[in-house]
Amino acid sequence: MSTYVYGITAASHPALPEGLGGVGNPPMQIRVLTEGDLAAIVSDAPENLRPKRKDLLAHQNILAEAGAEGCVLPMRFGSVAPDDGAVTGVLAERLEHYRERLAALDNKVEYNVKASHVEEAVLHQVMAESPELRGMAEANRQAGGGTYEQKLQLGEMVAAAVKDREATDAAEVRQALEPLAADVEAGPESTGWLANVSFLVDRDSAAQFLEAAEALRESRPYLEVRVNGPLPPYSFVEPGPAKPAVPAAESAV
């Protein structure tokens, strides 16, 4: 049977509570595979696993229980290896990598920050910053709205200004929060977000990080800033012992 991998820890990591259930219906029994001074938290892999809420929460619960007792390198939901031997084989092969990652991520959590523009507010912002745009808008107003070509030209210039503002604001989001993070990882670009960045933050600095995010939000009313966390540091673990059997789902937290 295939082996489902939740995370990687040190072999000295405290044992998880007995009876803790993993993914699957009924929940698969959690067990630990060791290789040298490393360990992998695993269970048997259910057949036809899909990212259902129940299984997503079970995956997160295992990582939360393990993370409460020490550092754990979280695997994405759906990480499945052919068997136990494949898991321990990769632990042996990537021993130094996982040792380094465990040391680097100890006592740290991930915060994912996404930012987007508040449409009406950013339009006011770009107009306020550009005398040229204000002049064109006023000329069109005095001309009864302007010709079709004049309206089109103004619209194109406003759109370009907003696009430029997106790049500027994305850089400012990162610059404002990066000093409070031990590491930063840009997330995939997606429609609707001008910034999608994950920050690795020391647990002891989490309150300062959240305060800085709130200050960023308050100082830029044309920005919508969403902070998700604390999360296991998914974005700061390189590919683990297996590729996901199903597409990695977004956190349900």
C-alpha positions in Angstrom: 0.0 0.0 0.0 1.2 3.6 -0.7 2.4 5.7 2.1 0.9 9.2 2.9 3.5 11.7 4.2 2.4 14.5 6.6 5.8 15.9 7.6 9.4 15.3 8.6 10.9 15.8 12.0 13.9 14.9 14.0 13.9 11.3 15.3 14.0 12.8 18.8 10.7 14.6 18.3 8.2 13.8 21.1 5.6 11.2 20.2 2.2 12.2 18.9 -0.9 11.6 21.1 -2.2 8.0 20.8 -5.3 7.5 18.7 -4.6 10.5 16.4 -6.3 9.8 13.1 -5.1 10.9 9.7 -6.7 11.2 6.3 -9.2 8.7 5.0 -12.5 7.3 6.0 -12.1 5.8 8.5 -9.1 7.8 9.5 -5.8 6.1 8.8 -3.6 5.3 11.8 -0.6 7.6 12.2 2.8 6.1 12.5 6.4 7.2 12.4 9.2 6.0 10.2 12.8 6.7 11.3 16.0 6.9 9.4 19.1 7.9 11.3 18.3 11.1 13.2 15.3 11.9 11.0 11.6 10.8 11.1 8.6 11.0 8.8 5.1 11.2 10.1 3.0 8.9 7.9 0.0 6.7 7.5 -1.3 4.4 4.9 -2.6 6.3 1.9 -6.3 6.0 1.2 -7.4 5.1 -2.3 -8.8 7.9 -4.5 -7.7 10.6 -2.1 -9.2 14.0 -2.9 -8.9 17.4 -1.2 -12.1 17.2 0.8 -12.5 19.4 3.8 -12.4 16.5 6.3 -9.1 15.3 4.9 -7.6 18.7 4.6 -8.4 19.4 8.3 -7.0 16.0 9.3 -3.8 16.8 7.5 -3.6 20.2 9.2 -4.4 18.7 12.6 -1.5 16.2 12.4 0.9 19.0 11.5 -0.5 21.2 14.3 -0.1 18.5 16.9 3.5 17.8 15.7 4.4 21.4 15.4 3.2 22.1 19.0 6.0 19.8 20.2 8.8 21.0 18.0 9.9 21.7 14.4 8.2 19.8 11.6 8.8 20.2 7.9 5.2 20.1 6.5 4.4 18.2 3.3 1.6 19.5 1.0 -1.7 17.8 1.2 -1.7 14.7 -1.1 2.0 13.8 -0.7 2.2 10.1 -1.4 5.1 7.7 -1.7 5.0 4.2 -3.2 5.8 2.6 0.1 7.5 3.1 3.5 10.9 2.1 2.0 10.6 5.0 -0.5 10.1 7.4 2.3 13.1 6.2 4.4 15.2 6.1 1.3 14.6 9.8 0.6 15.3 10.6 4.2 18.7 8.9 3.9 19.4 10.5 0.5 18.5 14.0 1.6 19.8 13.8 5.2 21.8 17.0 5.2 19.1 19.0 3.4 16.4 18.0 6.0 18.7 18.6 8.9 19.4 22.1 7.6 15.7 22.8 7.0 14.8 21.7 10.5 17.4 24.0 12.0 16.3 26.9 9.8 12.6 26.6 10.4 12.8 25.9 14.2 10.3 28.1 16.1 9.2 29.7 12.9 5.8 30.0 11.2 4.6 31.2 7.8 2.3 34.2 7.1 0.9 34.5 3.6 0.1 38.1 2.6 -2.0 38.9 -0.4 -2.8 42.5 -1.5 -5.1 43.9 -4.1 -6.4 47.3 -5.1 -9.7 48.8 -3.9 -10.8 49.9 -7.3 -12.4 53.2 -6.6 -9.8 54.2 -4.1 -6.9 53.5 -6.4 -8.5 55.5 -9.2 -8.6 58.5 -6.9 -5.0 57.8 -5.9 -3.6 57.8 -9.5 -5.6 60.8 -10.4 -4.3 62.7 -7.3 -0.8 61.8 -8.3 -0.9 62.8 -11.9 -1.5 66.5 -12.9 -1.7 65.3 -16.6 -4.6 62.9 -15.9 -6.4 65.5 -13.9 -6.0 68.0 -16.7 -7.3 65.6 -19.3 -10.3 64.7 -17.2 -11.1 68.3 -16.5 -10.8 69.2 -20.3 -13.1 66.4 -21.1 -15.6 67.5 -18.5 -15.6 71.0 -19.8 -16.1 69.7 -23.3 -19.3 67.9 -22.2 -17.5 64.6 -21.7 -15.1 64.8 -24.6 -15.0 62.8 -27.9 -14.9 59.1 -28.1 -11.2 59.2 -28.9 -10.5 61.6 -25.9 -12.4 59.3 -23.5 -10.5 56.3 -24.9 -7.2 58.0 -24.5 -8.0 59.0 -20.9 -9.2 55.5 -20.1 -6.0 53.9 -21.5 -3.8 56.3 -19.6 -5.6 55.7 -16.3 -5.4 51.9 -16.9 -1.6 52.2 -17.5 -1.2 54.3 -14.3 -3.1 51.7 -12.3 -0.9 49.0 -13.8 2.3 50.9 -12.8 0.8 51.5 -9.4 0.3 47.7 -9.0 4.0 47.1 -9.4 4.9 49.9 -7.0 2.5 48.7 -4.4 3.6 45.1 -4.7 7.2 46.1 -4.0 6.1 48.3 -1.1 4.1 45.5 0.5 7.2 43.3 0.5 9.6 46.0 1.6 7.4 46.9 4.5 7.2 43.4 5.9 10.5 41.8 4.8 12.6 43.3 7.7 10.4 41.4 10.2 10.9 38.0 8.4 13.7 35.5 8.4 12.9 34.6 4.8 10.5 35.6 2.0 9.1 33.5 -0.8 7.0 35.0 -3.6 3.9 32.9 -4.4 2.4 32.2 -7.8 0.8 35.1 -9.7 -2.9 35.0 -9.9 -5.7 37.2 -11.2 -7.0 39.6 -8.6 -3.8 39.9 -6.5 -1.0 42.4 -7.1 1.1 40.7 -4.4 1.1 37.2 -3.1 4.1 36.7 -0.7 4.9 34.3 2.1 7.0 35.4 5.0 8.9 33.1 7.4 8.5 34.7 10.9 9.9 33.8 14.2 7.1 32.9 16.6 8.4 35.5 19.1 8.1 38.3 16.4 4.6 37.3 15.1 2.9 40.2 17.0 5.2 42.7 15.5 4.7 41.3 12.0 0.9 41.5 12.4 1.2 45.1 13.7 3.3 46.0 10.6 0.7 44.4 8.3 -2.0 46.4 10.0 0.0 49.6 9.7 0.5 48.9 6.0 -3.2 48.5 5.6 -4.1 51.7 7.5 -1.5 53.8 5.6 -2.7 52.8 2.2 -6.5 52.9 2.1 -6.4 52.0 -1.6 -4.9 48.6 -0.7 -6.7 45.5 0.6 -4.2 43.5 2.6 -5.1 40.0 3.7 -2.9 38.0 6.1 -3.3 34.3 6.5 -1.5 32.6 9.4 0.2 31.4 11.3 0.7 28.4 9.0 3.2 25.6 8.9 6.1 26.9 6.8 5.0 25.1 3.6 6.6 27.7 1.3 10.0 27.2 2.8 10.4 23.4 2.5 11.8 22.2 -0.8 10.2 19.2 -2.5 10.0 16.3 0.0 9.9 12.6 -0.3 7.1 12.5 -2.9 5.2 14.5 -5.4 1.6 15.3 -4.5 -0.8 12.6 -5.8 -3.5 15.3 -6.1 -3.1 19.1 -6.6 -2.1 20.8 -3.4 -5.1 22.5 -1.9 -5.1 25.9 -0.3 -5.2 25.9 3.5 -8.7 25.6 4.9 -7.6 27.7 8.0 
